[in-house]
């Protein structure tokens, strides 16, 4: 009887993506590791004007008392120099949008020496919050959100001498927050993020895009994203795009999931795309997963461009920081990439090694994995990991107790899966995975699944 229960549970666990209109059980108001502030110390938010007034005190403590609707044009709360560093309890209310366009409310420009060359940087932060170092929790967000890269300031017409400077745009975009260096807990997003970039500029640009947030160097827990991301990358852009987070540094992410369809249209650009995280430069992810009907990178790539595409993470970069992933999985119906230098994997597309990377008790299931480049020798694919670069011979990749369930690779070189194939019954009966504490109904309820 117990074995039958495990088979039934695991079958439910692996159910594919739901539509954006799917319902789910409400998340709990609090978790044992959350912080709380006395109600008498909280400023109550009733209206959209109350919500806007947070900009007047970025260190305040707030609680949302009503559902609210964002304006058609929204200026993000907080930038790097003046981040939101307070406490915001959404009180399980919802922020709605019919069609909100994010505007970056301020510019942050600086110059620095980089390998002997002076870089002039423009850093932009777009989302409901622009830059967070505080605590955001218990919030629902629904609707459609837009950002037009063409509306970034054209500083090439300024008085800067670009014969002496290299210009870089760095833009961080997410529905909740552009850049998170604080804590996000118990947030549910059901929506679409549409990013257009149709202008050709000579400078290098970097886009970090996630349905939740663009870059995370803080903590994210008990959080989910459901919906769709559409990104257009023009020539010269470097895109890091994930179903939950675009890019990470040192961080902690736990008990969270993304069910996001991702469409990237690229024009001679580099794209790092993952069902959960696009580009991981350090940090830890545990007890989390990514589901998607498809992750597609289409368009055109020149000889210098490449695509790193993974069902869970597009690219893991350990050149400076350690990466650790455990008790996580990716279930993707279709992974597809255009280009000449692709690394495509059911769990991770590419791993660049220097410091250590560890993947423990995790698995991938991808039905179809394809590349339009077909026979090009620079294309590498695997049903678990697409490619590993270990130029320093560190041998610091540890894949432990991790597997791929199934999948088919079409018209692309199979490099090495870096894992072995198993079926569901083996995961349940042979591998001694912790079905009592990790892969349980309780875990699903914690992150908002409807358990029937």
C-alpha positions in Angstrom: 0.0 0.0 0.0 2.8 2.4 0.8 4.5 1.8 -2.5 1.2 2.5 -4.3 0.9 5.8 -2.4 4.4 6.8 -3.5 3.6 6.0 -7.1 0.4 8.0 -7.0 2.1 11.0 -5.3 5.0 11.0 -7.6 2.7 11.0 -10.6 0.9 14.0 -9.2 4.3 15.7 -8.5 5.2 15.4 -12.1 2.1 16.9 -13.6 2.9 19.3 -16.4 2.4 23.1 -16.6 -1.0 24.6 -15.9 -2.4 27.5 -17.7 -2.0 31.1 -16.4 -5.5 30.9 -15.1 -4.9 28.0 -12.8 -5.8 28.3 -9.2 -3.8 27.3 -6.2 -4.2 27.0 -2.5 -3.4 30.2 -0.6 0.0 30.5 0.9 0.4 30.6 4.7 0.5 34.1 6.3 3.8 33.2 8.0 6.6 30.7 8.1 8.8 29.7 11.0 11.8 31.5 9.6 9.9 34.7 8.7 10.2 37.9 10.6 7.2 39.8 11.9 6.7 43.4 13.1 4.2 44.5 15.7 1.0 45.8 14.0 1.3 49.1 15.9 4.6 49.8 14.1 3.2 49.3 10.6 1.9 52.0 8.2 -1.3 50.8 6.6 -1.6 50.9 2.8 -5.2 51.3 1.5 -4.8 52.9 -1.9 -2.4 53.2 -4.8 -1.5 56.7 -3.7 -0.6 55.2 -0.3 1.6 52.7 -2.0 3.4 55.3 -4.1 4.1 57.2 -0.9 6.5 54.5 0.1 9.1 56.4 -1.9 8.9 59.1 0.7 10.2 56.8 3.4 12.2 53.8 2.0 13.0 52.6 5.5 9.4 52.4 6.7 7.4 49.4 7.8 4.2 48.8 5.8 1.2 46.5 5.5 -1.2 46.3 2.6 -4.9 46.4 3.7 -6.6 46.2 0.2 -6.1 44.9 -3.2 -4.7 47.7 -5.5 -4.3 48.4 -9.2 -1.1 49.8 -10.6 -1.1 52.8 -12.9 -0.6 52.3 -16.6 2.9 53.8 -16.2 4.8 52.8 -13.1 8.0 54.3 -11.7 9.9 51.7 -9.7 10.3 52.1 -5.9 14.0 52.3 -5.0 17.4 52.4 -6.9 20.8 51.2 -5.9 21.7 54.5 -4.3 18.4 54.7 -2.5 17.0 51.2 -2.2 13.8 50.1 -0.4 15.3 48.9 2.9 12.1 48.6 5.0 9.5 46.0 5.7 6.5 45.3 3.4 3.8 42.8 4.3 1.3 42.3 1.5 -1.0 40.6 3.9 -2.0 38.2 1.1 -3.6 40.9 -0.9 -3.1 41.3 -4.6 -1.5 44.0 -6.8 -3.2 43.9 -10.2 -2.2 45.3 -13.6 -4.2 45.4 -16.8 -1.2 46.7 -18.9 1.5 48.4 -16.8 4.6 49.7 -18.4 7.6 49.9 -16.1 9.5 53.2 -16.0 12.9 53.5 -14.4 12.4 56.4 -12.0 16.1 57.5 -11.8 19.3 56.9 -13.6 22.5 55.8 -11.9 25.6 56.5 -13.8 29.2 55.9 -12.9 32.6 55.4 -14.4 35.3 52.9 -13.4 38.6 51.4 -14.6 38.1 47.9 -16.0 41.3 46.3 -17.2 42.8 49.6 -18.1 39.7 50.8 -20.0 37.4 53.4 -18.5 33.8 52.1 -18.5 30.8 54.4 -18.3 27.9 52.5 -16.9 24.2 53.1 -16.8 22.4 50.9 -14.3 18.6 50.7 -14.5 16.2 48.9 -12.1 12.7 48.1 -13.3 9.8 46.5 -11.5 7.2 47.3 -8.8 10.3 47.8 -6.6 13.5 48.8 -8.4 16.1 47.8 -5.8 15.3 46.0 -2.5 17.5 45.4 0.5 14.6 45.1 2.9 11.9 42.5 3.5 8.9 41.8 1.2 6.4 39.0 2.0 2.9 37.7 1.7 2.1 39.3 -1.6 0.2 38.3 -4.8 0.8 39.9 -8.1 -1.3 39.4 -11.2 -1.4 40.9 -14.7 0.5 42.0 -17.7 3.7 44.1 -17.5 5.9 45.7 -20.2 9.3 47.4 -20.5 10.6 49.1 -23.6 14.4 49.2 -23.7 14.2 51.8 -26.4 13.1 54.3 -23.7 16.4 54.1 -21.8 18.2 57.4 -22.0 20.4 57.9 -25.1 23.5 59.1 -23.4 25.4 58.9 -26.6 24.1 62.4 -27.3 25.5 63.7 -24.0 28.8 65.5 -23.5 30.7 62.3 -22.7 33.8 61.6 -24.8 33.2 58.1 -26.0 36.6 57.9 -27.6 37.9 57.5 -24.1 35.0 55.6 -22.6 33.3 52.3 -23.2 29.6 52.6 -22.6 27.6 49.8 -20.9 23.9 49.6 -20.1 23.0 47.2 -17.3 19.3 46.8 -16.8 17.6 44.6 -14.1 14.0 43.7 -14.7 11.4 41.7 -12.8 7.7 42.1 -12.0 8.3 42.3 -8.3 11.8 43.8 -8.2 14.6 44.6 -10.5 17.5 43.8 -8.1 17.0 42.0 -4.8 19.6 42.1 -2.1 17.2 41.6 0.7 14.5 39.0 1.5 11.5 37.9 -0.5 9.1 35.4 1.1 5.7 33.9 0.2 5.2 35.9 -3.0 2.9 34.6 -5.8 3.1 36.0 -9.3 0.7 35.0 -12.1 1.4 37.2 -15.1 3.3 38.1 -18.2 6.4 40.2 -18.7 7.0 41.5 -22.2 10.3 43.3 -23.0 10.9 44.9 -26.3 14.3 46.0 -27.6 14.2 47.1 -31.2 16.8 49.8 -31.4 20.4 49.3 -32.6 23.1 50.9 -30.4 26.8 50.6 -30.6 27.3 50.1 -26.9 27.2 46.8 -25.0 24.0 46.2 -23.0 23.2 43.7 -20.3 19.6 42.6 -19.5 18.9 40.6 -16.4 15.2 39.4 -16.6 13.1 37.2 -14.4 9.4 37.0 -13.8 10.1 37.6 -10.1 13.3 39.6 -10.3 16.2 40.5 -12.6 19.1 39.7 -10.2 19.2 38.1 -6.8 22.0 38.4 -4.2 19.6 38.0 -1.2 17.1 35.4 0.0 14.0 34.1 -1.8 11.8 31.5 -0.2 8.3 30.0 -0.4 7.7 31.9 -3.7 6.3 30.9 -7.1 6.0 32.4 -10.5 3.5 31.3 -13.1 3.1 32.9 -16.6 5.2 33.9 -19.6 8.2 35.9 -20.5 8.7 37.4 -24.0 12.1 39.1 -24.6 13.5 40.7 -27.7 17.3 41.1 -27.7 18.8 43.4 -30.3 22.3 43.4 -31.6 25.0 43.6 -29.0 22.8 42.7 -26.0 23.7 40.1 -23.4 20.6 38.6 -22.0 20.3 36.5 -18.8 16.7 35.3 -18.5 15.0 32.9 -16.1 11.5 31.8 -15.3 12.0 33.1 -11.7 15.3 35.0 -11.7 17.5 36.3 -14.5 20.8 36.2 -12.7 22.2 35.4 -9.2 25.3 36.1 -7.1 25.8 34.7 -3.6 22.2 34.0 -2.4 19.8 31.5 -0.9 16.7 30.3 -2.8 14.6 27.6 -1.3 11.1 25.9 -1.6 10.2 28.0 -4.7 9.1 27.1 -8.2 8.6 28.6 -11.6 6.0 27.5 -14.2 6.9 29.8 -17.0 6.9 29.7 -20.8 9.9 31.6 -22.1 10.3 33.1 -25.6 13.5 34.9 -26.5 13.9 36.5 -29.9 17.6 37.3 -30.5 19.4 39.3 -33.1 23.2 38.6 -33.0 23.2 38.5 -29.2 24.3 36.2 -26.4 21.5 34.5 -24.5 21.7 32.6 -21.2 18.2 31.2 -20.5 16.9 28.8 -17.8 13.5 27.6 -16.6 14.3 28.8 -13.1 17.5 30.9 -13.3 19.2 32.2 -16.4 22.8 32.7 -15.1 24.1 31.6 -11.7 27.3 33.2 -10.4 27.2 31.7 -6.9 24.7 30.8 -4.3 22.5 27.9 -3.2 19.1 26.6 -4.5 17.2 23.9 -2.7 13.8 22.2 -2.8 12.8 24.0 -5.9 11.7 23.2 -9.5 10.9 24.5 -12.9 8.1 23.4 -15.3 7.5 24.8 -18.8 5.7 23.8 -21.9 8.5 25.4 -23.9 11.7 27.5 -23.7 12.5 28.8 -27.1 15.4 31.0 -28.3 14.8 32.0 -31.9 16.1 34.6 -34.3 19.8 34.8 -35.5 23.2 34.5 -33.9 26.5 35.7 -35.4 29.8 33.9 -35.1 30.5 35.5 -31.7 27.1 34.9 -30.2 26.0 31.9 -28.3 23.1 30.4 -26.4 23.3 28.6 -23.1 20.0 27.0 -22.4 19.0 24.8 -19.5 15.7 23.4 -18.1 16.6 24.6 -14.6 19.7 26.9 -15.1 21.0 28.2 -18.3 24.6 28.7 -17.2 26.5 28.1 -13.9 29.6 30.2 -13.6 31.9 29.3 -10.7 34.9 31.5 -11.7 34.6 33.4 -8.4 31.9 31.8 -6.2 30.7 28.3 -5.2 27.3 27.0 -6.5 25.2 24.4 -4.8 21.9 23.0 -6.0 20.0 20.2 -4.3 16.6 18.5 -4.1 15.4 20.3 -7.3 14.1 19.3 -10.7 13.2 20.6 -14.2 10.3 19.2 -16.3 10.3 20.9 -19.7 8.4 19.7 -22.7 10.6 21.4 -25.3 14.0 23.2 -25.3 15.0 24.8 -28.5 17.9 27.2 -29.4 19.1 28.9 -32.5 22.8 29.6 -33.0 26.3 28.2 -33.8 27.8 27.9 -30.3 25.1 26.4 -28.2 25.2 24.5 -24.9 21.8 22.9 -24.1 21.0 20.7 -21.2 17.9 19.2 -19.6 19.0 20.6 -16.2 21.9 22.9 -16.9 23.1 24.2 -20.3 26.7 25.1 -19.5 29.0 24.9 -16.4 32.2 27.0 -16.3 34.4 25.6 -13.5 36.9 27.2 -11.2 35.4 27.1 -7.8 33.2 24.1 -7.0 29.7 23.3 -8.3 27.5 20.7 -6.7 24.2 19.2 -7.9 22.7 16.8 -5.4 19.5 14.7 -5.5 18.1 16.4 -8.5 16.7 15.4 -11.9 15.5 16.6 -15.3 12.8 15.4 -17.7 12.8 16.9 -21.1 10.8 15.5 -24.0 12.5 17.2 -26.9 15.8 19.1 -27.1 16.8 20.7 -30.4 19.1 23.2 -32.0 18.6 24.9 -35.4 22.4 24.8 -36.0 22.1 21.0 -36.3 25.5 19.6 -37.3 27.7 22.5 -36.2 30.6 21.1 -34.1 30.4 23.8 -31.5 26.9 22.7 -30.4 26.8 20.5 -27.3 23.9 19.0 -25.6 23.0 16.6 -22.8 19.8 15.4 -21.2 21.1 16.6 -17.8 24.1 18.9 -18.4 24.9 20.2 -21.9 28.5 21.1 -21.5 31.3 21.5 -18.9 34.2 23.8 -19.3 37.1 22.9 -17.0 40.1 24.7 -18.6 42.0 24.8 -15.3 41.5 21.0 -14.7 40.0 21.7 -11.3 37.7 18.6 -11.5 35.4 20.5 -9.0 32.0 19.4 -10.4 30.1 17.1 -8.1 26.9 15.5 -9.6 25.6 13.3 -6.8 22.5 11.1 -6.8 21.1 13.1 -9.8 19.5 11.7 -12.9 17.5 12.4 -16.1 14.2 10.6 -16.6 13.8 10.6 -20.3 14.2 12.8 -23.4 15.2 13.0 -27.1 18.0 15.1 -28.6 17.5 16.0 -32.3 20.2 17.1 -34.7 22.8 18.2 -32.2 26.0 16.7 -30.8 25.5 14.7 -27.7 28.5 15.7 -25.5 27.9 13.9 -22.2 24.8 13.8 -20.1 26.9 13.9 -16.9 24.2 11.8 -15.3 22.4 8.4 -15.9 18.9 7.7 -16.9 16.4 6.4 -14.4 12.7 5.9 -14.3 10.3 7.0 -11.7 10.1 3.6 -9.9 13.9 3.6 -9.4 13.7 7.1 -7.9 11.1 5.8 -5.4 12.4 2.4 -4.5 16.1 2.2 -5.2 17.8 5.6 -4.7 16.6 6.3 -1.1 15.3 9.8 -1.8 13.8 11.4 1.2 10.1 11.1 0.5 9.3 11.7 4.2 10.7 15.2 4.5 11.6 16.6 1.0 9.5 15.1 -1.8 6.2 15.2 0.2 2.7 16.7 0.0 3.7 19.0 2.8 6.5 20.5 0.6 4.0 21.1 -2.2 1.6 22.8 0.2 4.3 25.1 1.5 4.8 26.6 -1.9 1.2 27.0 -2.8 0.2 23.9 -4.8 -3.4 22.9 -4.9 -3.2 19.4 -3.4 -6.7 18.5 -4.4 
